[in-house]
Amino acid sequence: MAVDKEVRQKHHRPETLRLTLTLVVLAVVIWSAALSDLKAQSSAAPQTETVSIPVEGMSCISCAARVKRTLKGLDGVQHVEVSLEYREVTVRFSPDKVTPEHLEAAISQLGYKAGKSRVVESK
C-alpha cells in the first residue's frame, strides 16, 4: 500500500500537472493555427480557367513546341497542351493574370492564326 501511495503522489505533483496542462494547451493552439492556415490556403486558392484555342498554320512538332513554350512563358499560365491532330491548344491559366485574348495574341504574334477561344472548364 505504501508503494501505491508513493506512485500516486509522484504522478499528481502540481508541477507535473502544470506541465501536462501546458503541453495540452500548446498542442491545441498549434493544431488550431495549422487548421486556420489550411482553411485560408484553400479559400485563397486562385481561380483557374481552361480554354481551347484553334491554331491555323501549326503543322509540325516544332510549331507545336514553339506555341507551347511561348504560352508557358506567360505569367499566369499553369498548363499547356498542344494537339497537332486537332490543330488546337488547351491552356489552363489564372484569369486574374492573363486573358484568353492575350493568349490568342501571343499565338498570332508567332505567325499562326489563333481562332476564338472557347471555355473548356472554370474552377
C-alpha positions in Angstrom: 0.0 0.0 0.0 2.8 2.4 0.8 4.2 1.9 -2.8 0.8 2.7 -4.4 0.6 5.9 -2.4 4.1 6.9 -3.4 3.4 6.2 -7.1 0.2 8.2 -7.0 1.9 11.2 -5.3 4.6 11.3 -8.0 2.1 11.4 -10.8 -0.1 14.1 -9.1 2.6 16.6 -8.2 1.5 20.2 -9.1 4.4 20.8 -11.4 3.7 17.6 -13.4 0.0 18.7 -13.7 1.0 22.2 -14.8 3.5 20.9 -17.4 0.9 18.4 -18.7 -1.8 21.1 -19.0 0.7 23.5 -20.7 1.6 20.8 -23.2 -2.1 20.1 -24.0 -2.9 23.8 -24.4 0.1 24.3 -26.6 -0.9 21.3 -28.8 -4.4 22.7 -29.2 -3.1 26.1 -30.1 -0.7 24.7 -32.7 -3.4 22.4 -34.2 -5.9 25.3 -34.3 -3.3 27.6 -36.1 -2.5 24.9 -38.6 -6.2 24.3 -39.3 -6.7 28.0 -39.8 -3.8 28.2 -42.2 -5.1 25.3 -44.2 -8.6 26.9 -44.5 -7.0 30.2 -45.6 -5.0 28.5 -48.2 -7.9 26.6 -49.7 -10.1 29.7 -49.8 -7.4 31.8 -51.2 -6.6 29.3 -53.9 -6.5 31.1 -57.2 -9.4 30.6 -59.7 -8.4 28.9 -62.9 -9.9 28.7 -66.3 -9.2 26.3 -69.2 -9.7 27.3 -72.8 -9.3 25.7 -76.1 -7.9 27.8 -78.9 -7.8 26.7 -82.6 -4.5 27.4 -84.3 -4.2 27.6 -88.1 -0.8 27.1 -89.6 0.6 24.9 -86.8 1.7 21.9 -88.9 4.7 20.2 -87.2 6.2 19.2 -83.8 8.5 22.2 -84.0 5.5 24.5 -84.4 3.7 22.9 -81.5 6.7 23.2 -79.3 7.1 26.9 -80.2 3.5 27.6 -79.3 3.7 25.6 -76.1 6.9 27.3 -75.0 5.5 30.8 -75.7 2.3 30.2 -73.8 4.0 28.6 -70.9 6.2 31.7 -70.6 3.2 33.9 -69.9 2.6 34.9 -66.3 -0.5 33.1 -65.0 -0.3 30.1 -67.5 -0.3 26.9 -65.5 -0.6 24.2 -68.1 -0.4 24.0 -71.9 -1.4 21.0 -74.1 -1.0 21.2 -77.9 -2.8 18.9 -80.3 -1.4 18.8 -83.8 -4.1 16.4 -84.9 -6.9 18.8 -84.0 -4.8 22.0 -84.6 -5.7 23.4 -81.2 -4.1 24.4 -77.9 -5.7 23.8 -74.5 -4.5 26.2 -71.8 -5.2 26.3 -68.0 -4.5 29.8 -66.6 -5.3 32.3 -63.8 -7.8 34.8 -65.3 -6.7 37.4 -62.9 -3.2 37.4 -64.6 -3.9 36.7 -68.2 -6.9 36.7 -70.5 -7.9 34.4 -73.4 -7.4 37.4 -75.8 -3.8 37.7 -74.5 -3.2 34.0 -75.2 -4.7 34.4 -78.7 -2.5 37.4 -79.4 0.7 35.6 -78.2 -0.1 32.8 -80.7 -0.8 35.2 -83.5 2.5 37.1 -82.9 4.3 33.8 -83.6 2.8 33.9 -87.2 0.0 31.5 -86.7 -3.7 32.4 -86.8 -5.4 31.9 -83.4 -9.1 31.4 -83.6 -11.6 32.4 -80.9 -11.0 30.6 -77.7 -13.8 28.7 -76.0 -14.0 27.9 -72.3 -13.5 24.2 -71.5 -13.5 24.5 -67.7 -13.6 27.0 -64.9 -12.8 26.4 -61.3 
